[in-house]
Amino acid sequence: MQIYSKNGVILYVQADHLPGEILGSVIDYLYEAGACNVQVIPTVTKKNRPGYIFLIDTKEDYAEAVERVLIRELKVTGWHRISTEHRHLAVDYVKKQIQIQGRDFAVDMELEGKVAHGECVSLRPEHRSCARMKELLKERGYEVSLVDCGKILTQLLEQNESIYIIQEER
């Protein structure tokens, strides 16, 4: 099994002074600045204050831009910057045109997936494909969960199929 690695940075930030409603916007700003992954964990800090722990994964080239967001938007005065080695398997991306058919419609969409190569091959659809399928079905009166869209698209990828026929009524 081939394992690859690349250098990265993890920013570890504790904040106990933030209103929760700004988190979504701040997460967007962190991604815009170059964060690869942002985890926000609720916690209880000293003096029993509610707080958050941010774990922000980024590339060295973007670390300073992400830190500027921490200072400007989160108003933090300190954080931990940890140099890391990101380990990963080889991955390939696949794209294929699929069609979703219902009783009175047929809609085409592009399915994007990721194949990870290791001791066993992992094949899964990209989130944006699952969200797109959910949106297309909702426009046609079907309420399908994001999880179920993922299962359907995984099945299409694994079985190398390009047509999914909806069996259920609206």
C-alpha positions in Angstrom: 0.0 0.0 0.0 1.4 3.4 -1.1 1.0 6.1 1.5 1.8 9.7 0.6 2.5 12.7 2.8 2.7 16.4 2.6 3.5 19.2 5.1 0.7 21.1 6.6 -0.4 23.3 9.5 -3.0 22.8 12.2 -4.3 25.9 14.0 -5.7 25.1 17.4 -7.9 27.9 18.7 -9.9 28.2 21.9 -12.6 30.9 22.0 -15.1 31.5 24.9 -16.3 34.9 23.9 -18.2 34.2 20.6 -21.9 34.3 19.9 -22.7 31.0 18.2 -24.6 32.6 15.4 -21.5 34.0 13.8 -19.8 30.6 13.4 -21.2 29.7 10.0 -19.9 33.0 8.5 -16.5 32.7 10.2 -16.1 29.1 8.9 -16.8 30.4 5.3 -14.2 33.2 5.8 -11.6 30.6 7.0 -12.2 28.5 3.8 -12.0 31.6 1.6 -8.6 32.3 3.3 -7.3 28.8 2.4 -8.4 26.5 5.2 -8.6 22.9 3.9 -10.8 21.7 6.8 -12.4 23.4 9.7 -13.7 21.6 12.8 -15.6 23.4 15.5 -16.1 21.6 18.8 -18.4 23.1 21.5 -16.8 23.0 25.0 -17.1 24.4 28.4 -14.1 26.6 29.4 -12.8 28.1 32.7 -15.5 29.8 34.8 -18.0 27.5 33.2 -18.3 29.6 30.1 -19.5 28.0 26.9 -16.8 28.0 24.2 -15.5 26.5 21.0 -12.3 24.7 20.0 -11.4 25.3 16.3 -9.1 22.8 14.6 -8.1 24.3 11.3 -6.2 22.3 8.7 -4.4 24.4 6.1 -1.3 24.4 3.9 1.7 26.4 5.0 1.2 28.9 2.2 -2.2 29.9 3.5 -1.5 29.7 7.3 -0.9 33.5 7.7 -4.1 34.4 5.7 -6.1 32.0 7.9 -4.5 33.5 11.0 -5.6 37.0 9.9 -9.2 35.8 9.8 -8.7 34.5 13.4 -7.6 37.9 14.5 -10.0 40.0 12.5 -13.2 37.9 12.8 -12.8 35.8 16.0 -10.9 38.5 17.8 -8.6 35.9 19.4 -5.4 37.0 21.0 -3.6 33.6 21.0 -3.7 30.2 19.3 -1.5 27.2 18.6 0.2 26.7 15.3 1.3 23.1 14.8 3.3 21.9 11.9 2.1 18.6 10.7 2.7 15.8 8.2 -0.6 15.0 6.4 -0.7 11.3 5.5 -3.0 10.1 2.8 -3.7 7.3 0.3 -3.6 7.9 -3.5 -6.9 9.1 -4.8 -8.5 9.5 -8.2 -11.5 11.5 -9.1 -14.2 10.2 -11.5 -16.9 12.0 -13.4 -19.8 10.4 -15.2 -23.1 11.5 -16.6 -26.1 9.8 -15.0 -29.8 10.1 -15.5 -32.5 10.0 -12.8 -35.8 8.8 -14.0 -39.2 9.2 -12.4 -42.7 8.4 -13.5 -43.0 11.7 -15.4 -39.5 13.0 -15.8 -35.9 12.2 -16.7 -33.1 14.5 -15.5 -29.4 14.3 -16.3 -26.6 15.3 -14.0 -22.9 14.9 -13.6 -21.8 12.5 -10.8 -18.4 13.2 -9.3 -16.7 10.6 -7.1 -13.5 9.8 -5.3 -11.6 6.5 -5.4 -9.1 5.9 -2.6 -6.6 3.2 -3.3 -5.3 1.2 -0.3 -5.7 -2.3 1.1 -9.3 -2.0 -0.1 -10.6 0.4 -2.7 -12.9 3.1 -1.3 -15.4 4.6 -3.8 -17.7 7.4 -2.8 -19.6 10.3 -4.3 -18.5 13.9 -3.7 -20.9 15.8 -1.4 -21.7 18.3 -4.1 -23.1 15.5 -6.2 -25.3 14.3 -3.4 -26.5 17.9 -2.8 -27.2 18.3 -6.5 -29.3 15.1 -6.7 -31.3 16.2 -3.6 -32.0 19.6 -5.2 -33.0 18.1 -8.5 -35.4 15.6 -6.9 -36.9 18.3 -4.6 -37.7 20.4 -7.7 -39.7 17.5 -8.9 -41.6 17.0 -5.7 -39.5 14.2 -4.1 -38.0 14.6 -0.6 -35.0 12.4 -0.4 -32.4 12.7 2.4 -28.9 13.7 1.7 -27.8 10.4 3.2 -30.1 8.4 0.8 -28.8 10.4 -2.2 -25.3 9.4 -1.2 -26.3 5.7 -1.0 -27.9 5.9 -4.4 -24.9 7.6 -6.0 -22.5 5.2 -4.3 -24.5 2.3 -5.8 -24.3 3.8 -9.3 -20.6 4.2 -8.9 -19.9 0.8 -7.5 -22.1 -1.0 -10.1 -20.9 1.3 -12.9 -24.5 2.2 -13.7 -25.7 5.4 -15.3 -29.5 5.3 -14.7 -31.4 5.4 -11.5 -35.1 4.8 -11.6 -37.2 6.1 -8.6 -39.4 3.4 -7.3 -41.3 5.3 -4.6 -44.2 7.7 -5.0 -43.9 11.3 -4.1 
